[in-house]
Amino acid sequence: MSTLPPMPSVGAQHIVRSYDEALKRLQDALARMAGLAELQLATALTALERRDSATAARVIADDPLVDECEAFINDHTVRLLALRAPLADDLRMVIATLKAAGDIERIADHAANTAKRTLVLNQMPAVAPVRSLVRMGKLAGELLGESLSAFLGHDAERALTARSRDQEVDSLYSSLFREIVTYMMEDPRTITACTHLMFLAKNFERIGDHATNIAEMTYFLATGRSLKDSRPKLDSLS
């Protein structure tokens, strides 16, 4: 007597294929959203560094593209959960994607805010701490890129490496904060511009935190386990 399972019907094959396609659309949407957010941050940093108002305006105008991706992921996730009831690995993927989308949307918001403050800063004389600020932004961008690559590749080891780099962003944030305060004390005429720099530095510190959230979700996605240890923090200002 044969012990082989019965062959699925044509209808069952269609259902499985449709389910797989739905999961792929969700992952593709997150990959597109991630790429847009990375581009937004990189472009905002270019605008800040070059005092380029036209480029800053483009970042602001493109922010709704990221919001559209998040809206699609939210709607698609609800449909998947309601109609497909995913289990185990698939359920982890769907939930992690939903959470990652929220972090990516906030990162894009911080990039847009950077562009808005750049437009304001461009109306004032240039201040020296901008160079350190751009360096911090680029470091946060590197952390973001590593976290997103780990998530899209379900790479737990790379996620742990990215998570550890948040300490670098924190350390640079603390150093930059002190530099800006010193600069204001030496020349009170720069207080307004430097206040904007402080807000921008906090933007980049938060981008590092959101990227680290994505790294931690990647570890859960790949292993099914949450990280138990507390996230190391080096800045004393948060």
C-alpha positions in Angstrom: 0.0 0.0 0.0 1.4 3.4 -1.0 2.3 5.8 1.8 2.7 8.8 -0.6 0.5 11.8 0.2 -2.2 12.5 -2.3 -1.3 14.8 -5.2 -2.8 18.3 -4.7 -5.6 19.3 -6.9 -5.3 22.0 -9.6 -7.2 24.3 -7.3 -4.9 23.6 -4.4 -1.8 24.3 -6.5 -3.4 27.6 -7.6 -4.0 28.5 -3.9 -0.4 27.7 -2.9 1.0 29.7 -5.9 -1.3 32.6 -5.2 -0.1 32.6 -1.5 3.5 32.5 -2.5 3.0 35.4 -4.9 1.3 37.4 -2.2 4.3 36.9 0.1 6.6 37.9 -2.6 4.7 41.1 -3.3 5.0 42.0 0.3 8.8 41.4 0.3 9.2 43.3 -3.0 7.3 46.3 -1.6 9.5 46.4 1.5 12.6 46.2 -0.7 11.4 49.1 -2.8 10.5 51.1 0.3 14.0 50.4 1.8 15.7 51.6 -1.4 13.7 54.8 -1.5 14.5 55.6 2.2 18.2 55.0 1.6 18.1 57.3 -1.4 16.2 59.9 0.5 18.8 60.0 3.3 21.7 60.0 0.9 20.2 62.8 -1.1 19.3 64.8 2.0 22.9 64.6 3.2 24.2 65.7 -0.2 21.9 68.7 0.0 23.1 69.5 3.5 26.7 69.2 2.6 26.5 71.3 -0.6 23.9 73.8 0.6 21.8 72.7 -2.3 18.2 74.0 -1.9 16.9 72.4 -5.1 18.1 68.9 -4.0 16.6 69.5 -0.6 13.3 70.4 -2.1 13.3 67.2 -4.2 13.8 65.1 -1.0 10.7 66.8 0.5 8.7 66.3 -2.7 9.6 62.6 -2.8 8.6 61.7 0.8 5.1 60.6 -0.2 6.6 57.8 -2.3 7.8 56.1 0.9 4.4 56.7 2.5 2.7 55.0 -0.4 4.9 51.9 0.0 4.0 51.8 3.7 0.3 52.1 3.0 0.5 49.2 0.5 2.4 47.0 3.0 -0.1 47.8 5.8 -3.1 46.9 3.5 -1.4 43.8 2.1 -0.4 42.6 5.6 -4.0 42.9 6.8 -5.2 40.9 3.8 -2.6 38.2 4.3 -3.4 37.8 7.9 -7.2 37.8 7.4 -7.3 35.6 4.3 -4.3 33.3 4.5 -3.6 33.0 8.2 0.1 32.4 7.8 1.9 30.3 10.4 5.5 29.8 11.7 8.2 31.2 9.4 5.6 33.0 7.2 3.9 34.6 10.1 7.3 35.9 11.4 8.1 37.3 8.0 4.8 39.1 7.7 4.9 40.7 11.2 8.6 41.6 10.9 7.9 43.2 7.5 5.1 45.3 8.9 7.3 46.5 11.8 10.3 47.2 9.6 8.0 49.3 7.3 7.1 51.5 10.3 10.8 52.1 11.1 11.7 52.8 7.4 8.9 55.3 7.2 10.2 57.1 10.2 13.7 57.1 8.7 12.3 58.7 5.5 10.6 61.3 7.7 13.9 62.2 9.4 15.5 62.5 5.9 12.7 64.9 4.8 13.1 66.9 8.1 16.8 67.1 7.3 16.0 68.6 3.9 13.5 71.1 5.4 16.1 72.3 7.9 18.7 72.5 5.1 16.4 75.0 3.4 16.4 77.1 6.5 20.2 76.8 7.1 20.9 77.9 3.5 19.5 81.3 4.4 22.2 81.7 7.0 26.0 81.9 6.9 27.6 78.4 6.9 28.8 77.0 10.2 31.8 74.7 10.7 30.0 71.8 12.7 28.1 70.9 9.5 31.1 68.9 8.4 30.9 66.7 11.5 27.1 66.5 11.2 27.4 65.2 7.6 29.9 62.6 8.8 27.4 61.4 11.5 24.7 61.3 8.9 26.8 59.1 6.6 27.6 56.8 9.5 23.9 56.4 10.2 23.3 55.7 6.5 25.9 52.9 6.6 24.2 51.4 9.6 20.9 51.6 7.8 22.3 50.0 4.7 23.7 47.1 6.7 20.5 46.6 8.6 18.3 46.6 5.5 20.6 44.2 3.6 20.5 41.9 6.6 16.7 42.0 6.8 16.2 41.4 3.1 18.7 38.5 3.2 17.4 37.1 6.5 21.0 37.2 7.7 21.1 37.0 11.5 24.9 37.4 11.8 25.0 40.5 9.7 22.1 41.8 11.8 24.1 41.4 15.0 27.1 43.2 13.4 24.8 46.1 12.3 23.2 46.3 15.8 26.6 46.7 17.4 27.4 49.7 15.2 24.7 51.8 16.8 27.3 52.5 19.5 29.4 54.4 16.9 26.5 56.6 16.0 25.8 57.3 19.7 29.4 58.2 20.4 29.6 60.5 17.5 26.3 62.1 18.5 27.7 62.9 22.0 30.9 64.3 20.5 29.0 66.4 18.0 26.7 67.8 20.6 29.6 69.1 22.6 31.2 70.6 19.5 28.0 72.5 18.6 27.7 73.9 22.2 31.3 75.0 22.2 30.8 76.7 18.8 27.8 78.6 20.0 29.6 79.7 23.2 32.5 81.0 21.1 30.3 82.9 18.7 26.7 83.7 19.9 25.8 84.9 16.4 25.7 81.2 15.3 23.1 80.1 18.0 20.2 80.0 15.6 22.0 77.9 13.0 23.6 75.7 15.6 20.2 75.0 17.1 19.1 73.6 13.8 22.3 71.4 13.7 21.3 70.0 17.1 17.9 68.9 15.8 19.6 67.4 12.8 22.1 65.5 14.9 19.1 64.1 16.9 17.5 63.1 13.6 20.6 61.0 12.6 20.8 59.5 16.1 17.2 58.4 15.7 17.9 57.0 12.3 20.5 54.8 13.9 18.0 53.6 16.5 15.4 52.8 13.8 18.1 50.9 11.8 19.0 49.0 14.9 15.3 48.1 15.4 15.4 46.6 11.9 18.5 44.6 12.8 16.9 43.2 15.9 13.8 42.2 13.9 16.0 40.5 11.4 17.5 38.4 14.1 14.0 37.4 15.2 12.9 36.7 11.6 16.0 34.5 10.9 16.1 32.6 14.2 12.7 32.8 15.7 14.3 34.1 18.9 14.3 37.6 20.3 17.5 39.2 21.6 17.5 39.2 25.4 20.4 41.5 26.1 19.8 45.2 26.4 20.9 47.3 23.5 24.2 49.0 24.3 24.0 52.8 24.3 27.0 55.1 24.5 25.5 58.6 24.3 24.6 60.3 27.6 22.1 62.7 26.0 19.2 60.4 25.0 
